[in-house]
Amino acid sequence: MKENQKRASSYWKENVKYLFILLSIWFLVSYGAGILFKDVLDNIQIGGFKLGFWFAQQGSIYIFVILIFVYVRLMNKLDKKYGYDT
């Protein structure tokens, strides 16, 4: 029984680490690129729109969706690692 608890605790610790990293990336992209670095990024244009505006309106959403797929892939690997893939 203790072995199962230890394995589950390790699993959730690694899961929370992944969540923190991925949500930090999303925060940096949405807040950093969309607000803090907007003026610098506005010197670059994508499809006729300034890059800072693009990140504030669309980029952070695209990054979030990509991070969801990354999270799914990481969790599948984590499930296999700890034997929860059945």
PyMOL Python script that loads the backbone (N, CA, C, O; Angstrom):
from pymol import cmd

cmd.read_pdbstr("""\
ATOM      1  N   MET A   1       0.819  -1.198   0.000  1.00  0.00           N
ATOM      2  CA  MET A   1       0.000   0.000   0.000  1.00  0.00           C
ATOM      3  C   MET A   1       0.861   1.260   0.000  1.00  0.00           C
ATOM      4  O   MET A   1       0.548   2.222  -0.702  1.00  0.00           O
ATOM      5  N   LYS A   2       1.935   1.264   0.774  1.00  0.00           N
ATOM      6  CA  LYS A   2       2.808   2.442   0.811  1.00  0.00           C
ATOM      7  C   LYS A   2       3.471   2.696  -0.533  1.00  0.00           C
ATOM      8  O   LYS A   2       3.690   3.844  -0.921  1.00  0.00           O
ATOM      9  N   GLU A   3       3.787   1.621  -1.235  1.00  0.00           N
ATOM     10  CA  GLU A   3       4.422   1.762  -2.548  1.00  0.00           C
ATOM     11  C   GLU A   3       3.481   2.476  -3.517  1.00  0.00           C
ATOM     12  O   GLU A   3       3.914   3.320  -4.301  1.00  0.00           O
ATOM     13  N   ASN A   4       2.193   2.134  -3.460  1.00  0.00           N
ATOM     14  CA  ASN A   4       1.205   2.795  -4.324  1.00  0.00           C
ATOM     15  C   ASN A   4       1.080   4.276  -3.989  1.00  0.00           C
ATOM     16  O   ASN A   4       0.968   5.105  -4.891  1.00  0.00           O
ATOM     17  N   GLN A   5       1.098   4.616  -2.712  1.00  0.00           N
ATOM     18  CA  GLN A   5       0.995   6.012  -2.298  1.00  0.00           C
ATOM     19  C   GLN A   5       2.231   6.797  -2.735  1.00  0.00           C
ATOM     20  O   GLN A   5       2.132   7.943  -3.172  1.00  0.00           O
ATOM     21  N   LYS A   6       3.382   6.166  -2.609  1.00  0.00           N
ATOM     22  CA  LYS A   6       4.622   6.823  -3.020  1.00  0.00           C
ATOM     23  C   LYS A   6       4.639   7.067  -4.530  1.00  0.00           C
ATOM     24  O   LYS A   6       5.055   8.125  -5.000  1.00  0.00           O
ATOM     25  N   ARG A   7       4.178   6.065  -5.273  1.00  0.00           N
ATOM     26  CA  ARG A   7       4.115   6.186  -6.731  1.00  0.00           C
ATOM     27  C   ARG A   7       3.121   7.273  -7.137  1.00  0.00           C
ATOM     28  O   ARG A   7       3.405   8.078  -8.024  1.00  0.00           O
ATOM     29  N   ALA A   8       1.954   7.294  -6.484  1.00  0.00           N
ATOM     30  CA  ALA A   8       0.941   8.307  -6.790  1.00  0.00           C
ATOM     31  C   ALA A   8       1.438   9.704  -6.430  1.00  0.00           C
ATOM     32  O   ALA A   8       1.190  10.665  -7.158  1.00  0.00           O
ATOM     33  N   SER A   9       2.136   9.808  -5.311  1.00  0.00           N
ATOM     34  CA  SER A   9       2.684  11.108  -4.894  1.00  0.00           C
ATOM     35  C   SER A   9       3.723  11.607  -5.892  1.00  0.00           C
ATOM     36  O   SER A   9       3.733  12.788  -6.239  1.00  0.00           O
ATOM     37  N   SER A  10       4.594  10.717  -6.352  1.00  0.00           N
ATOM     38  CA  SER A  10       5.604  11.090  -7.355  1.00  0.00           C
ATOM     39  C   SER A  10       4.947  11.494  -8.667  1.00  0.00           C
ATOM     40  O   SER A  10       5.375  12.440  -9.327  1.00  0.00           O
ATOM     41  N   TYR A  11       3.905  10.762  -9.031  1.00  0.00           N
ATOM     42  CA  TYR A  11       3.158  11.049 -10.261  1.00  0.00           C
ATOM     43  C   TYR A  11       2.573  12.458 -10.213  1.00  0.00           C
ATOM     44  O   TYR A  11       2.733  13.229 -11.159  1.00  0.00           O
ATOM     45  N   TRP A  12       1.896  12.797  -9.117  1.00  0.00           N
ATOM     46  CA  TRP A  12       1.258  14.102  -9.017  1.00  0.00           C
ATOM     47  C   TRP A  12       2.264  15.223  -8.866  1.00  0.00           C
ATOM     48  O   TRP A  12       2.029  16.337  -9.334  1.00  0.00           O
ATOM     49  N   LYS A  13       3.374  14.944  -8.222  1.00  0.00           N
ATOM     50  CA  LYS A  13       4.427  15.962  -8.112  1.00  0.00           C
ATOM     51  C   LYS A  13       4.964  16.318  -9.502  1.00  0.00           C
ATOM     52  O   LYS A  13       5.165  17.491  -9.815  1.00  0.00           O
ATOM     53  N   GLU A  14       5.192  15.304 -10.321  1.00  0.00           N
ATOM     54  CA  GLU A  14       5.684  15.557 -11.678  1.00  0.00           C
ATOM     55  C   GLU A  14       4.606  16.219 -12.535  1.00  0.00           C
ATOM     56  O   GLU A  14       4.906  17.081 -13.361  1.00  0.00           O
ATOM     57  N   ASN A  15       3.347  15.812 -12.334  1.00  0.00           N
ATOM     58  CA  ASN A  15       2.238  16.428 -13.057  1.00  0.00           C
ATOM     59  C   ASN A  15       2.132  17.913 -12.739  1.00  0.00           C
ATOM     60  O   ASN A  15       1.970  18.725 -13.649  1.00  0.00           O
ATOM     61  N   VAL A  16       2.218  18.280 -11.474  1.00  0.00           N
ATOM     62  CA  VAL A  16       2.137  19.679 -11.067  1.00  0.00           C
ATOM     63  C   VAL A  16       3.322  20.467 -11.624  1.00  0.00           C
ATOM     64  O   VAL A  16       3.169  21.630 -11.997  1.00  0.00           O
ATOM     65  N   LYS A  17       4.495  19.850 -11.684  1.00  0.00           N
ATOM     66  CA  LYS A  17       5.664  20.502 -12.274  1.00  0.00           C
ATOM     67  C   LYS A  17       5.404  20.829 -13.741  1.00  0.00           C
ATOM     68  O   LYS A  17       5.704  21.934 -14.192  1.00  0.00           O
ATOM     69  N   TYR A  18       4.849  19.875 -14.486  1.00  0.00           N
ATOM     70  CA  TYR A  18       4.516  20.118 -15.894  1.00  0.00           C
ATOM     71  C   TYR A  18       3.492  21.244 -16.023  1.00  0.00           C
ATOM     72  O   TYR A  18       3.630  22.126 -16.871  1.00  0.00           O
ATOM     73  N   LEU A  19       2.466  21.206 -15.176  1.00  0.00           N
ATOM     74  CA  LEU A  19       1.442  22.259 -15.221  1.00  0.00           C
ATOM     75  C   LEU A  19       2.042  23.633 -14.958  1.00  0.00           C
ATOM     76  O   LEU A  19       1.735  24.594 -15.663  1.00  0.00           O
ATOM     77  N   PHE A  20       2.885  23.723 -13.957  1.00  0.00           N
ATOM     78  CA  PHE A  20       3.508  25.000 -13.627  1.00  0.00           C
ATOM     79  C   PHE A  20       4.353  25.521 -14.795  1.00  0.00           C
ATOM     80  O   PHE A  20       4.281  26.703 -15.132  1.00  0.00           O
ATOM     81  N   ILE A  21       5.139  24.659 -15.401  1.00  0.00           N
ATOM     82  CA  ILE A  21       5.989  25.073 -16.525  1.00  0.00           C
ATOM     83  C   ILE A  21       5.139  25.531 -17.707  1.00  0.00           C
ATOM     84  O   ILE A  21       5.389  26.592 -18.279  1.00  0.00           O
ATOM     85  N   LEU A  22       4.142  24.739 -18.071  1.00  0.00           N
ATOM     86  CA  LEU A  22       3.322  25.077 -19.237  1.00  0.00           C
ATOM     87  C   LEU A  22       2.479  26.332 -19.005  1.00  0.00           C
ATOM     88  O   LEU A  22       2.342  27.159 -19.906  1.00  0.00           O
ATOM     89  N   LEU A  23       1.919  26.479 -17.818  1.00  0.00           N
ATOM     90  CA  LEU A  23       1.140  27.683 -17.536  1.00  0.00           C
ATOM     91  C   LEU A  23       2.037  28.918 -17.422  1.00  0.00           C
ATOM     92  O   LEU A  23       1.607  30.031 -17.725  1.00  0.00           O
ATOM     93  N   SER A  24       3.271  28.722 -16.988  1.00  0.00           N
ATOM     94  CA  SER A  24       4.225  29.837 -16.963  1.00  0.00           C
ATOM     95  C   SER A  24       4.548  30.297 -18.378  1.00  0.00           C
ATOM     96  O   SER A  24       4.635  31.496 -18.643  1.00  0.00           O
ATOM     97  N   ILE A  25       4.725  29.342 -19.282  1.00  0.00           N
ATOM     98  CA  ILE A  25       4.970  29.692 -20.688  1.00  0.00           C
ATOM     99  C   ILE A  25       3.783  30.472 -21.240  1.00  0.00           C
ATOM    100  O   ILE A  25       3.955  31.496 -21.900  1.00  0.00           O
ATOM    101  N   TRP A  26       2.580  29.981 -20.967  1.00  0.00           N
ATOM    102  CA  TRP A  26       1.393  30.670 -21.463  1.00  0.00           C
ATOM    103  C   TRP A  26       1.283  32.070 -20.872  1.00  0.00           C
ATOM    104  O   TRP A  26       0.939  33.016 -21.581  1.00  0.00           O
ATOM    105  N   PHE A  27       1.570  32.210 -19.586  1.00  0.00           N
ATOM    106  CA  PHE A  27       1.528  33.524 -18.947  1.00  0.00           C
ATOM    107  C   PHE A  27       2.535  34.470 -19.596  1.00  0.00           C
ATOM    108  O   PHE A  27       2.214  35.622 -19.888  1.00  0.00           O
ATOM    109  N   LEU A  28       3.751  33.980 -19.819  1.00  0.00           N
ATOM    110  CA  LEU A  28       4.780  34.824 -20.438  1.00  0.00           C
ATOM    111  C   LEU A  28       4.375  35.259 -21.835  1.00  0.00           C
ATOM    112  O   LEU A  28       4.600  36.405 -22.223  1.00  0.00           O
ATOM    113  N   VAL A  29       3.778  34.348 -22.589  1.00  0.00           N
ATOM    114  CA  VAL A  29       3.353  34.691 -23.949  1.00  0.00           C
ATOM    115  C   VAL A  29       2.184  35.663 -23.913  1.00  0.00           C
ATOM    116  O   VAL A  29       2.196  36.671 -24.619  1.00  0.00           O
ATOM    117  N   SER A  30       1.176  35.372 -23.099  1.00  0.00           N
ATOM    118  CA  SER A  30      -0.015  36.225 -23.112  1.00  0.00           C
ATOM    119  C   SER A  30       0.236  37.568 -22.433  1.00  0.00           C
ATOM    120  O   SER A  30      -0.127  38.611 -22.977  1.00  0.00           O
ATOM    121  N   TYR A  31       0.841  37.556 -21.272  1.00  0.00           N
ATOM    122  CA  TYR A  31       1.073  38.810 -20.551  1.00  0.00           C
ATOM    123  C   TYR A  31       2.318  39.528 -21.065  1.00  0.00           C
ATOM    124  O   TYR A  31       2.307  40.739 -21.287  1.00  0.00           O
ATOM    125  N   GLY A  32       3.382  38.765 -21.247  1.00  0.00           N
ATOM    126  CA  GLY A  32       4.643  39.369 -21.692  1.00  0.00           C
ATOM    127  C   GLY A  32       4.564  39.911 -23.103  1.00  0.00           C
ATOM    128  O   GLY A  32       4.807  41.094 -23.341  1.00  0.00           O
ATOM    129  N   ALA A  33       4.218  39.024 -24.052  1.00  0.00           N
ATOM    130  CA  ALA A  33       4.192  39.447 -25.455  1.00  0.00           C
ATOM    131  C   ALA A  33       3.004  40.353 -25.755  1.00  0.00           C
ATOM    132  O   ALA A  33       3.106  41.253 -26.588  1.00  0.00           O
ATOM    133  N   GLY A  34       1.893  40.125 -25.089  1.00  0.00           N
ATOM    134  CA  GLY A  34       0.696  40.912 -25.376  1.00  0.00           C
ATOM    135  C   GLY A  34       0.645  42.248 -24.659  1.00  0.00           C
ATOM    136  O   GLY A  34      -0.051  43.157 -25.110  1.00  0.00           O
ATOM    137  N   ILE A  35       1.374  42.394 -23.539  1.00  0.00           N
ATOM    138  CA  ILE A  35       1.288  43.626 -22.760  1.00  0.00           C
ATOM    139  C   ILE A  35       2.666  44.255 -22.535  1.00  0.00           C
ATOM    140  O   ILE A  35       2.907  45.393 -22.939  1.00  0.00           O
ATOM    141  N   LEU A  36       3.566  43.510 -21.890  1.00  0.00           N
ATOM    142  CA  LEU A  36       4.862  44.088 -21.506  1.00  0.00           C
ATOM    143  C   LEU A  36       5.747  44.433 -22.700  1.00  0.00           C
ATOM    144  O   LEU A  36       6.335  45.513 -22.748  1.00  0.00           O
ATOM    145  N   PHE A  37       5.841  43.527 -23.652  1.00  0.00           N
ATOM    146  CA  PHE A  37       6.736  43.727 -24.804  1.00  0.00           C
ATOM    147  C   PHE A  37       5.982  44.137 -26.059  1.00  0.00           C
ATOM    148  O   PHE A  37       6.511  44.040 -27.166  1.00  0.00           O
ATOM    149  N   LYS A  38       4.744  44.597 -25.887  1.00  0.00           N
ATOM    150  CA  LYS A  38       3.907  44.959 -27.025  1.00  0.00           C
ATOM    151  C   LYS A  38       4.553  46.025 -27.900  1.00  0.00           C
ATOM    152  O   LYS A  38       4.554  45.901 -29.125  1.00  0.00           O
ATOM    153  N   ASP A  39       5.095  47.056 -27.295  1.00  0.00           N
ATOM    154  CA  ASP A  39       5.669  48.159 -28.070  1.00  0.00           C
ATOM    155  C   ASP A  39       6.860  47.695 -28.910  1.00  0.00           C
ATOM    156  O   ASP A  39       7.019  48.127 -30.052  1.00  0.00           O
ATOM    157  N   VAL A  40       7.679  46.835 -28.358  1.00  0.00           N
ATOM    158  CA  VAL A  40       8.835  46.318 -29.103  1.00  0.00           C
ATOM    159  C   VAL A  40       8.370  45.406 -30.230  1.00  0.00           C
ATOM    160  O   VAL A  40       8.883  45.477 -31.346  1.00  0.00           O
ATOM    161  N   LEU A  41       7.385  44.539 -29.930  1.00  0.00           N
ATOM    162  CA  LEU A  41       6.888  43.601 -30.937  1.00  0.00           C
ATOM    163  C   LEU A  41       6.073  44.276 -32.028  1.00  0.00           C
ATOM    164  O   LEU A  41       5.919  43.720 -33.115  1.00  0.00           O
ATOM    165  N   ASP A  42       5.551  45.463 -31.758  1.00  0.00           N
ATOM    166  CA  ASP A  42       4.769  46.168 -32.771  1.00  0.00           C
ATOM    167  C   ASP A  42       5.608  46.619 -33.962  1.00  0.00           C
ATOM    168  O   ASP A  42       5.053  47.030 -34.982  1.00  0.00           O
ATOM    169  N   ASN A  43       6.924  46.552 -33.853  1.00  0.00           N
ATOM    170  CA  ASN A  43       7.790  46.884 -34.991  1.00  0.00           C
ATOM    171  C   ASN A  43       7.779  45.793 -36.051  1.00  0.00           C
ATOM    172  O   ASN A  43       8.234  46.021 -37.171  1.00  0.00           O
ATOM    173  N   ILE A  44       7.266  44.610 -35.715  1.00  0.00           N
ATOM    174  CA  ILE A  44       7.179  43.474 -36.641  1.00  0.00           C
ATOM    175  C   ILE A  44       5.709  43.277 -36.998  1.00  0.00           C
ATOM    176  O   ILE A  44       4.831  43.425 -36.148  1.00  0.00           O
ATOM    177  N   GLN A  45       5.447  42.945 -38.255  1.00  0.00           N
ATOM    178  CA  GLN A  45       4.064  42.736 -38.685  1.00  0.00           C
ATOM    179  C   GLN A  45       3.866  41.321 -39.212  1.00  0.00           C
ATOM    180  O   GLN A  45       4.738  40.753 -39.870  1.00  0.00           O
ATOM    181  N   ILE A  46       2.685  40.764 -38.900  1.00  0.00           N
ATOM    182  CA  ILE A  46       2.263  39.463 -39.429  1.00  0.00           C
ATOM    183  C   ILE A  46       0.915  39.671 -40.093  1.00  0.00           C
ATOM    184  O   ILE A  46      -0.047  40.071 -39.436  1.00  0.00           O
ATOM    185  N   GLY A  47       0.836  39.406 -41.379  1.00  0.00           N
ATOM    186  CA  GLY A  47      -0.432  39.553 -42.099  1.00  0.00           C
ATOM    187  C   GLY A  47      -1.010  40.949 -42.030  1.00  0.00           C
ATOM    188  O   GLY A  47      -2.229  41.116 -42.050  1.00  0.00           O
ATOM    189  N   GLY A  48      -0.156  41.955 -41.948  1.00  0.00           N
ATOM    190  CA  GLY A  48      -0.619  43.326 -41.893  1.00  0.00           C
ATOM    191  C   GLY A  48      -0.946  43.826 -40.499  1.00  0.00           C
ATOM    192  O   GLY A  48      -1.309  44.989 -40.327  1.00  0.00           O
ATOM    193  N   PHE A  49      -0.822  42.962 -39.502  1.00  0.00           N
ATOM    194  CA  PHE A  49      -1.087  43.359 -38.120  1.00  0.00           C
ATOM    195  C   PHE A  49       0.212  43.413 -37.336  1.00  0.00           C
ATOM    196  O   PHE A  49       1.124  42.622 -37.571  1.00  0.00           O
ATOM    197  N   LYS A  50       0.287  44.337 -36.420  1.00  0.00           N
ATOM    198  CA  LYS A  50       1.467  44.448 -35.576  1.00  0.00           C
ATOM    199  C   LYS A  50       1.556  43.213 -34.683  1.00  0.00           C
ATOM    200  O   LYS A  50       0.539  42.726 -34.189  1.00  0.00           O
ATOM    201  N   LEU A  51       2.768  42.708 -34.476  1.00  0.00           N
ATOM    202  CA  LEU A  51       2.970  41.463 -33.747  1.00  0.00           C
ATOM    203  C   LEU A  51       2.479  41.551 -32.303  1.00  0.00           C
ATOM    204  O   LEU A  51       1.925  40.577 -31.793  1.00  0.00           O
ATOM    205  N   GLY A  52       2.664  42.683 -31.632  1.00  0.00           N
ATOM    206  CA  GLY A  52       2.165  42.846 -30.272  1.00  0.00           C
ATOM    207  C   GLY A  52       0.652  42.717 -30.210  1.00  0.00           C
ATOM    208  O   GLY A  52       0.114  42.060 -29.319  1.00  0.00           O
ATOM    209  N   PHE A  53      -0.028  43.341 -31.153  1.00  0.00           N
ATOM    210  CA  PHE A  53      -1.481  43.230 -31.241  1.00  0.00           C
ATOM    211  C   PHE A  53      -1.891  41.794 -31.528  1.00  0.00           C
ATOM    212  O   PHE A  53      -2.834  41.278 -30.929  1.00  0.00           O
ATOM    213  N   TRP A  54      -1.169  41.145 -32.458  1.00  0.00           N
ATOM    214  CA  TRP A  54      -1.481  39.763 -32.822  1.00  0.00           C
ATOM    215  C   TRP A  54      -1.374  38.845 -31.610  1.00  0.00           C
ATOM    216  O   TRP A  54      -2.259  38.021 -31.380  1.00  0.00           O
ATOM    217  N   PHE A  55      -0.292  38.979 -30.828  1.00  0.00           N
ATOM    218  CA  PHE A  55      -0.142  38.152 -29.630  1.00  0.00           C
ATOM    219  C   PHE A  55      -1.262  38.430 -28.626  1.00  0.00           C
ATOM    220  O   PHE A  55      -1.788  37.498 -28.017  1.00  0.00           O
ATOM    221  N   ALA A  56      -1.621  39.667 -28.453  1.00  0.00           N
ATOM    222  CA  ALA A  56      -2.671  40.012 -27.496  1.00  0.00           C
ATOM    223  C   ALA A  56      -4.022  39.449 -27.924  1.00  0.00           C
ATOM    224  O   ALA A  56      -4.816  39.044 -27.075  1.00  0.00           O
ATOM    225  N   GLN A  57      -4.295  39.416 -29.226  1.00  0.00           N
ATOM    226  CA  GLN A  57      -5.600  38.991 -29.712  1.00  0.00           C
ATOM    227  C   GLN A  57      -5.674  37.512 -30.083  1.00  0.00           C
ATOM    228  O   GLN A  57      -6.672  36.852 -29.791  1.00  0.00           O
ATOM    229  N   GLN A  58      -4.626  36.985 -30.725  1.00  0.00           N
ATOM    230  CA  GLN A  58      -4.691  35.623 -31.247  1.00  0.00           C
ATOM    231  C   GLN A  58      -3.564  34.715 -30.755  1.00  0.00           C
ATOM    232  O   GLN A  58      -3.782  33.538 -30.465  1.00  0.00           O
ATOM    233  N   GLY A  59      -2.386  35.263 -30.667  1.00  0.00           N
ATOM    234  CA  GLY A  59      -1.200  34.452 -30.382  1.00  0.00           C
ATOM    235  C   GLY A  59      -1.269  33.688 -29.085  1.00  0.00           C
ATOM    236  O   GLY A  59      -0.893  32.518 -29.033  1.00  0.00           O
ATOM    237  N   SER A  60      -1.742  34.329 -28.041  1.00  0.00           N
ATOM    238  CA  SER A  60      -1.800  33.639 -26.750  1.00  0.00           C
ATOM    239  C   SER A  60      -2.806  32.486 -26.789  1.00  0.00           C
ATOM    240  O   SER A  60      -2.614  31.476 -26.112  1.00  0.00           O
ATOM    241  N   ILE A  61      -3.858  32.627 -27.564  1.00  0.00           N
ATOM    242  CA  ILE A  61      -4.840  31.545 -27.704  1.00  0.00           C
ATOM    243  C   ILE A  61      -4.215  30.375 -28.456  1.00  0.00           C
ATOM    244  O   ILE A  61      -4.376  29.223 -28.054  1.00  0.00           O
ATOM    245  N   TYR A  62      -3.498  30.663 -29.549  1.00  0.00           N
ATOM    246  CA  TYR A  62      -2.835  29.598 -30.306  1.00  0.00           C
ATOM    247  C   TYR A  62      -1.797  28.887 -29.445  1.00  0.00           C
ATOM    248  O   TYR A  62      -1.707  27.659 -29.458  1.00  0.00           O
ATOM    249  N   ILE A  63      -1.026  29.652 -28.710  1.00  0.00           N
ATOM    250  CA  ILE A  63      -0.015  29.058 -27.829  1.00  0.00           C
ATOM    251  C   ILE A  63      -0.682  28.179 -26.782  1.00  0.00           C
ATOM    252  O   ILE A  63      -0.182  27.095 -26.482  1.00  0.00           O
ATOM    253  N   PHE A  64      -1.804  28.625 -26.219  1.00  0.00           N
ATOM    254  CA  PHE A  64      -2.514  27.841 -25.223  1.00  0.00           C
ATOM    255  C   PHE A  64      -2.981  26.509 -25.809  1.00  0.00           C
ATOM    256  O   PHE A  64      -2.852  25.473 -25.157  1.00  0.00           O
ATOM    257  N   VAL A  65      -3.517  26.522 -27.018  1.00  0.00           N
ATOM    258  CA  VAL A  65      -3.969  25.282 -27.663  1.00  0.00           C
ATOM    259  C   VAL A  65      -2.783  24.356 -27.919  1.00  0.00           C
ATOM    260  O   VAL A  65      -2.885  23.147 -27.707  1.00  0.00           O
ATOM    261  N   ILE A  66      -1.668  24.907 -28.368  1.00  0.00           N
ATOM    262  CA  ILE A  66      -0.463  24.093 -28.574  1.00  0.00           C
ATOM    263  C   ILE A  66      -0.001  23.493 -27.252  1.00  0.00           C
ATOM    264  O   ILE A  66       0.390  22.326 -27.202  1.00  0.00           O
ATOM    265  N   LEU A  67      -0.043  24.281 -26.186  1.00  0.00           N
ATOM    266  CA  LEU A  67       0.365  23.784 -24.869  1.00  0.00           C
ATOM    267  C   LEU A  67      -0.557  22.679 -24.365  1.00  0.00           C
ATOM    268  O   LEU A  67      -0.113  21.800 -23.626  1.00  0.00           O
ATOM    269  N   ILE A  68      -1.825  22.705 -24.750  1.00  0.00           N
ATOM    270  CA  ILE A  68      -2.735  21.615 -24.390  1.00  0.00           C
ATOM    271  C   ILE A  68      -2.260  20.316 -25.017  1.00  0.00           C
ATOM    272  O   ILE A  68      -2.228  19.281 -24.352  1.00  0.00           O
ATOM    273  N   PHE A  69      -1.887  20.362 -26.306  1.00  0.00           N
ATOM    274  CA  PHE A  69      -1.387  19.161 -26.975  1.00  0.00           C
ATOM    275  C   PHE A  69      -0.066  18.697 -26.366  1.00  0.00           C
ATOM    276  O   PHE A  69       0.166  17.496 -26.225  1.00  0.00           O
ATOM    277  N   VAL A  70       0.790  19.633 -26.007  1.00  0.00           N
ATOM    278  CA  VAL A  70       2.046  19.283 -25.340  1.00  0.00           C
ATOM    279  C   VAL A  70       1.750  18.610 -24.005  1.00  0.00           C
ATOM    280  O   VAL A  70       2.382  17.612 -23.660  1.00  0.00           O
ATOM    281  N   TYR A  71       0.796  19.148 -23.257  1.00  0.00           N
ATOM    282  CA  TYR A  71       0.431  18.569 -21.969  1.00  0.00           C
ATOM    283  C   TYR A  71      -0.108  17.144 -22.131  1.00  0.00           C
ATOM    284  O   TYR A  71       0.238  16.253 -21.355  1.00  0.00           O
ATOM    285  N   VAL A  72      -0.944  16.939 -23.126  1.00  0.00           N
ATOM    286  CA  VAL A  72      -1.479  15.598 -23.380  1.00  0.00           C
ATOM    287  C   VAL A  72      -0.341  14.627 -23.667  1.00  0.00           C
ATOM    288  O   VAL A  72      -0.327  13.509 -23.152  1.00  0.00           O
ATOM    289  N   ARG A  73       0.596  15.047 -24.477  1.00  0.00           N
ATOM    290  CA  ARG A  73       1.731  14.175 -24.802  1.00  0.00           C
ATOM    291  C   ARG A  73       2.576  13.886 -23.558  1.00  0.00           C
ATOM    292  O   ARG A  73       2.970  12.744 -23.325  1.00  0.00           O
ATOM    293  N   LEU A  74       2.850  14.919 -22.763  1.00  0.00           N
ATOM    294  CA  LEU A  74       3.609  14.719 -21.534  1.00  0.00           C
ATOM    295  C   LEU A  74       2.876  13.793 -20.572  1.00  0.00           C
ATOM    296  O   LEU A  74       3.494  12.941 -19.934  1.00  0.00           O
ATOM    297  N   MET A  75       1.574  13.956 -20.467  1.00  0.00           N
ATOM    298  CA  MET A  75       0.803  13.112 -19.555  1.00  0.00           C
ATOM    299  C   MET A  75       0.758  11.666 -20.029  1.00  0.00           C
ATOM    300  O   MET A  75       0.793  10.750 -19.208  1.00  0.00           O
ATOM    301  N   ASN A  76       0.683  11.447 -21.328  1.00  0.00           N
ATOM    302  CA  ASN A  76       0.724  10.078 -21.840  1.00  0.00           C
ATOM    303  C   ASN A  76       2.052   9.405 -21.481  1.00  0.00           C
ATOM    304  O   ASN A  76       2.079   8.239 -21.087  1.00  0.00           O
ATOM    305  N   LYS A  77       3.149  10.149 -21.621  1.00  0.00           N
ATOM    306  CA  LYS A  77       4.453   9.609 -21.237  1.00  0.00           C
ATOM    307  C   LYS A  77       4.523   9.366 -19.733  1.00  0.00           C
ATOM    308  O   LYS A  77       5.065   8.356 -19.283  1.00  0.00           O
ATOM    309  N   LEU A  78       3.972  10.301 -18.959  1.00  0.00           N
ATOM    310  CA  LEU A  78       3.978  10.165 -17.505  1.00  0.00           C
ATOM    311  C   LEU A  78       3.124   8.971 -17.067  1.00  0.00           C
ATOM    312  O   LEU A  78       3.504   8.234 -16.157  1.00  0.00           O
ATOM    313  N   ASP A  79       1.981   8.783 -17.709  1.00  0.00           N
ATOM    314  CA  ASP A  79       1.131   7.627 -17.399  1.00  0.00           C
ATOM    315  C   ASP A  79       1.869   6.317 -17.644  1.00  0.00           C
ATOM    316  O   ASP A  79       1.795   5.394 -16.834  1.00  0.00           O
ATOM    317  N   LYS A  80       2.577   6.243 -18.762  1.00  0.00           N
ATOM    318  CA  LYS A  80       3.347   5.029 -19.063  1.00  0.00           C
ATOM    319  C   LYS A  80       4.467   4.831 -18.052  1.00  0.00           C
ATOM    320  O   LYS A  80       4.726   3.708 -17.620  1.00  0.00           O
ATOM    321  N   LYS A  81       5.130   5.917 -17.674  1.00  0.00           N
ATOM    322  CA  LYS A  81       6.245   5.846 -16.738  1.00  0.00           C
ATOM    323  C   LYS A  81       5.806   5.271 -15.393  1.00  0.00           C
ATOM    324  O   LYS A  81       6.530   4.480 -14.788  1.00  0.00           O
ATOM    325  N   TYR A  82       4.623   5.667 -14.925  1.00  0.00           N
ATOM    326  CA  TYR A  82       4.151   5.241 -13.607  1.00  0.00           C
ATOM    327  C   TYR A  82       3.142   4.089 -13.674  1.00  0.00           C
ATOM    328  O   TYR A  82       2.611   3.675 -12.644  1.00  0.00           O
ATOM    329  N   GLY A  83       2.878   3.575 -14.869  1.00  0.00           N
ATOM    330  CA  GLY A  83       2.000   2.425 -15.011  1.00  0.00           C
ATOM    331  C   GLY A  83       0.520   2.720 -14.917  1.00  0.00           C
ATOM    332  O   GLY A  83      -0.261   1.847 -14.539  1.00  0.00           O
ATOM    333  N   TYR A  84       0.119   3.937 -15.254  1.00  0.00           N
ATOM    334  CA  TYR A  84      -1.296   4.313 -15.225  1.00  0.00           C
ATOM    335  C   TYR A  84      -1.889   4.351 -16.634  1.00  0.00           C
ATOM    336  O   TYR A  84      -2.932   4.971 -16.840  1.00  0.00           O
ATOM    337  N   ASP A  85      -1.262   3.720 -17.578  1.00  0.00           N
ATOM    338  CA  ASP A  85      -1.699   3.809 -18.981  1.00  0.00           C
ATOM    339  C   ASP A  85      -2.685   2.727 -19.379  1.00  0.00           C
ATOM    340  O   ASP A  85      -2.967   2.582 -20.568  1.00  0.00           O
ATOM    341  N   THR A  86      -3.209   1.978 -18.460  1.00  0.00           N
ATOM    342  CA  THR A  86      -4.127   0.885 -18.830  1.00  0.00           C
ATOM    343  C   THR A  86      -5.544   1.348 -18.897  1.00  0.00           C
ATOM    344  O   THR A  86      -6.438   0.556 -19.193  1.00  0.00           O
TER     345      THR A  86
END
""", "prot")
cmd.dss("prot")
cmd.show_as("cartoon", "prot")
cmd.util.cbc("prot")
cmd.orient("prot")
